[in-house]
Amino acid sequence: MAAYWTALQTVNQIAGELGLDQVATITGLSDVQSIQLLSLLNSAGNELGMYYPWQQLAKRFDIALVALQEDYNLPVDMLYLRDQTQWDTTNRWPLLGPKSAQEWAWLKNSFVASLPRMRYRIQGNKFKVFPIPPVGTTQSFYMEYISQHWVAAAATPTIPNKELITASDDILFYDPWLLVKFVKFKFYGLKGFNTKEVQADFMRVFETLTGKDTGAEKLSLAPKFQTPYEIGRAHV
């Protein structure tokens, strides 16, 4: 992963490649061109998190269950949960879910035994659990999510804590060349230029980085994730 750049470095690199004037600061901009580049950069940074679960944006989310409480708040910066990371850390087994609306209706309204395995559903920006924890519960859950925060203030350069650039020295938590290529692609599209080359340029960088972001596991012709409790099931 390349070193992260500041907002000012990134904006000026984009401007330089487009043959536009560079700026001394991004605060208090008055010219339309610089404002547009900064706006496109903010748009690009927020969109990239939707396209791929970048490792630098992954965070941990813990829930301590409360007796008789079904709904739990999700992290305020959550973009989306990472699939198959939801675990009951007290009992050491994976949660069952996410359940569909139909499955949830069946669980809530039919005759279902309150088995120890917990089910979950995301609804109304809440993390819902079933069965509802009884009095005296001490269960805890763990999962990972991708944060929508990709910008770090200079005062906390290692912790992304916002989703929009507000200062020249903000640190942008993406490979700088990925942001540069993406903003150029967006700029060409807005201006009505031929985007074939800039799109190909962006896709080459994007595909290279997503392929190397976390490394790769051994390939299989029939891949299937198995929990420790599933391994060997066929032999039981």
N, C-alpha and C positions, 0 to 999 in steps of 0.2 A: 504494500500500500504506500503510495507516494505521500510525502508530508502534506498536511492540510494547509491551504492558503487562506489568507484573510479575504474579506469581501472586496477590499480595494484592489488587491493584487488580481483577483479573479475578474472583476469588472474591467480593469485596464488591459488585461490580456485579451479579453473578448473584443474590446474596442480596438486594440492594436491589430488584431487579425482581420477585423472588418474595415480597417482604414479610417476609423473614427477618432475624434479627439479623446485623449485620456484626461482623467480628472485627478485632483489632489485629495479630494474627500468625497464620500457618498452622502454626507449629511448636508441638507440644505441645497440639494441640486435644483437648478432652475431650467436647464436646457432639456427639451423634450427627449432628445436622443439618449442622454445618460439616464434619465428617469425610466425610459423604456427598457434599457439594458438591465437596470437594477430590478425592475418589475419582472422581467423575463427570468432573471436569475432566481428570484424568490419562487416563481412558478416552477422552474426546473427542479429546484431542490425539494420542493414538496411533492412533486410528481414522482421523482425517482424512488422515493420510499414506497410508493404504491406498486412499482414495477418489480421490485426484488427485495427480499429480506436481508438487507446489508448487515453484516456482523457488527459494525460499529454503532448501529442504531438499536441493537437488541438489548432489552432490559429484563430484569426479573420482577415478577409480581407474586406477592405472597398474600394469602388470605387466612386469617384465623377465624374459624367458624364461631358463630355466636348462637347460643341456645335459642331455638324457636324463630330464628331469622333465616329467611329464604333468599333475599336479595342482598348483593354486595356491590359496592361501587367499583367500577373499573378505573384504571389509572387515567388521569386527566390528559396525559399525553399519548395515550394508546392509539396507534393507527390500526393495528390488527394483531390478534393473538397468533402465536406460532402453533401450528397443528401438532398434536400428539406430544405436547410438553406438559399437559395438565396432569398433575400427580397428587395423590393423597399422601403427603409426606409422613403422616402419623402411622398409617397402616402399610405404607410401602407398596401401593399398587396404583395403576393409572386410573384416572377418572373415566367414566363412560359418557361419551358425548363428542361433539355437541348434539343434543337431541333436537329433532325437528318439531315443528308446531304440533304435528299429529301425534308423535311419540309422547310429547309433553302432556298433551290432553289425555292420552291413555294412562300415563303415569299418575296424573293428578285426580283422575275421575273413575278409574276402574279399581278392581280389587287386586292391589299389588302388595306383595309382602315387602316389608321394610328390610331389605337385605343390606349387608354392610357396604357393598360397593356403591359409591356415590355417582349420581348422574348430574349433568349440568346442561345449561342452556344460556345463550346470550339473547336477551330481550330487553328493549327499552333502555339500552346502554347500561344494563345491570347484568351481573353474573349470578345466575339463579342455580340453586342446588336442590337435589332431591335424593333421599328424603330430607325433610327439614330437620336440622340438628336437634336432638333431644336435650333436655335439661342435664347439665353436667358434662356436655361435650367438650373435648379438648383437641379436636381435629384441626389440622392445618393443611392448606393446599399450596402448591407451587406451580408456576407456569412461566413461560417467556412470552414477550410481546415485542413488536417493532414499534419504536417511538416515532412520533411525528416531529420530534425535536431534532434538527440536524445542524443548528447554529449554536455556537458557544460564545458567550461574552468573553472578552479579553481577560476579565478578572477571574474567570473559571475556564481556562482554555481546554481542559480535558473533559468537560462535562457539557454536552449539548443540552441547552435549557430553553430554547425558543425555536419557533418555526419560521420566523421572518427576520431578515437582516435589518438592523437598526443603526449600526455603527461601522465605520471603515475598518476597525480592527477586529470585528467579529470573525471567528474561526468557522470555516465551512467544512463539515464532516463528510465530504465526498472527495474522491480523487479529483483534483483540480481540472485535469484534462477532460474528464467525463462531463463536468459542468460546462466547460468552455465549448465543447463540441455540441452539447445539447442546446445551449443558448443560441449558438450560431444557427443551428437547425431551425429553432423557433423563430429567430429573427428573419431568416430568409423566407419562411412561410408567411409571416405577417406582411412582409414587403411585396409578396407576390412573385418572388424570384424562383428560379428553378432550384428545387431542393434536393435533386437526385444525389449530387456529390456530398453535400453536407449531411444528408441523412445516412449515406453509406459510411461516412467518416465517424458519425456518432455511433452507429450500430457496431462498427469494428471495435471501438473502445468499450462500449457497453458489454458486448459478448465476451470480450477478453477478460474484463474485470469480474463479471458474474461467474465466469468459469474458474476463476482463481481466488475468489473472495474468501472461501473457507477451506480450499483444498477439495479433493475428491476421494470417495471411498472406492473399494474394489467393486468393479462392475459385475452385474449378474444378468443373465437372460430372463430371469424371473424374480426381480427384486421384490422383497416384502419385509417391511419393518416388523420385528417381533420383540415383544417385551420379554424379560427374563422368565415370566410365568407361562409364555407361549412356547418357548424353545423346548423342543423335545416332546411336545404334546402328541405328535404323530406316533410316537413310540410307546405311549402310555396305554 
